[in-house]
Amino acid sequence: MTLSERDKLHLWHPLTQHKLKPDHLAIVKAKGTLLFDENGKSYIDAIASWYTCMYGHCNKQITSKIKEQLGRLDQVVFSGFTHQPAIELSEKLMSILPNNQQKIFFSDNGSTSVDIAIKMALQFYFNKNKKRSRIIAFEDAFHGDTFGAMSVSGLSVYNGPFEEFLLTVDRIEVPNQNNYKEVNLKFKDLVSKGEVAAFIYEPLVQGAAAMKMYSPELLENLLQVAKENEVLIIADEVMTGFGKTGKNFASEYMIQQPDIICLSKSLTAGVAPMALTSCTQHVYDAFLDDDLTKGFFHGHTYSANPLACAAAIAGIDLLLSDEIQNKIKTIHNKHLKFKNRIEKHAKVKSARVLGVIFALDLNLKMKRYGNLRDKLYNFFMEKGVFLRPLGNTIYILAPFTISDEQLDKIYTVIEKSLEIV
Ligand SMILES: Cc1ncc(COP(=O)(O)O)c(C=O)c1O
């Protein structure tokens, strides 16, 4: 039996209706920007395996650090113990995070980093005996699939069964040139009642909403109002973090800095599942008390796993290297040139670029996971490029290590795909 056949016996895949999609391609190997299936066919990983493997797959500079760490300390309880990789990682993070950040709380994935951020914000006010139990989030936001993260996600098309169990969330539209006055007014109205604990957002790019981008100036206005009203600001940088927007963190495009930041995905260079929620000293101080119950009683077994920390340290070293910083600029410039060319195409409604993120919207109505979307996906895979269109949006978020030739191939394949829709 092939791996794909054996898969069907026991495996249940994420985000999948198995009745409609019974088959899963088996990937047996990955190297650099390439994935290899069990028949030996290769695919350019043009979305860096959901924005994780930004330094290429099985990068020796990362894997060698993990191997070294594996010979020293594999795993230990992080409640009551500490260790060198976690300490070193926290120090490295402090050197690149917005400078109001002071404390790091580890978890396992983007969704848990968001749940933790929400719990921190709610308990921050609980500990101060202030009743603030509402959260503001954007429409079309995606923050993950655990209950807290689901609650603040506006893209809840598939969350129907859980809606009655979710947190109390007020939603505002993402500001744009047409609606920003109304959005600001609604935001001011919501926060003026003194019931809002936090405002959570994906800074500048809403990934799952099909790489929807919005302006730093318009976000800045909201952050300013949040600060004035003591609403904690939570930046979900799970997708945007670590260089993808052209700066280490998208929050750097704004003056107002978040109280809490969520990070995961390329935090560990795509090698190990790990996440973290960072916060300011001000947030942390609200949990310091002689009363035990005012502490933050949240914990995951694999918190700060030493192997994941070693991968993250190596990843940050790579991110800061001249080589990767230059690659980020090169990819950005190539994307801009492609955008200028492709946006004139009759089948393209609009195109946008931020850092290494490129997205175009087709001039067509398409279901998020409908037949036409599948036709495009299959076309890309047949041509050896792994891209996952989101409805009528085709986007690229390739590893920083991609070559010019590979990037040109992705562009050509996207251009060709316009002939089949
Ligand atoms: C902005 C953002 N937040 C949170 C998540 C959830 O992360 P995870 O899938 O690791 O739970 C995602 C995943 O795509 C994301 O893009």
PDBQT file of the ligand as one rigid body, heavy atoms in Angstrom, charges set to zero:
ROOT
HETATM    1  C1  LIG A 501      -2.723  35.359  12.799  1.00  0.00    +0.000 C 
HETATM    2  C2  LIG A 501      -2.874  33.947  13.267  1.00  0.00    +0.000 A 
HETATM    3  N1  LIG A 501      -3.118  33.701  14.573  1.00  0.00    +0.000 NA
HETATM    4  C3  LIG A 501      -3.241  32.460  15.056  1.00  0.00    +0.000 A 
HETATM    5  C4  LIG A 501      -3.159  31.368  14.223  1.00  0.00    +0.000 A 
HETATM    6  C5  LIG A 501      -3.323  30.001  14.785  1.00  0.00    +0.000 C 
HETATM    7  O1  LIG A 501      -2.099  29.345  14.825  1.00  0.00    +0.000 OA
HETATM    8  P1  LIG A 501      -2.039  27.761  14.981  1.00  0.00    +0.000 P 
HETATM    9  O2  LIG A 501      -2.537  27.192  13.692  1.00  0.00    +0.000 OA
HETATM   10  O3  LIG A 501      -0.592  27.481  15.222  1.00  0.00    +0.000 OA
HETATM   11  O4  LIG A 501      -2.893  27.385  16.130  1.00  0.00    +0.000 OA
HETATM   12  C6  LIG A 501      -2.918  31.557  12.856  1.00  0.00    +0.000 A 
HETATM   13  C7  LIG A 501      -2.827  30.417  11.943  1.00  0.00    +0.000 C 
HETATM   14  O5  LIG A 501      -2.833  30.509  10.754  1.00  0.00    +0.000 OA
HETATM   15  C8  LIG A 501      -2.771  32.880  12.368  1.00  0.00    +0.000 A 
HETATM   16  O6  LIG A 501      -2.542  33.133  11.063  1.00  0.00    +0.000 OA
ENDROOT
TORSDOF 0
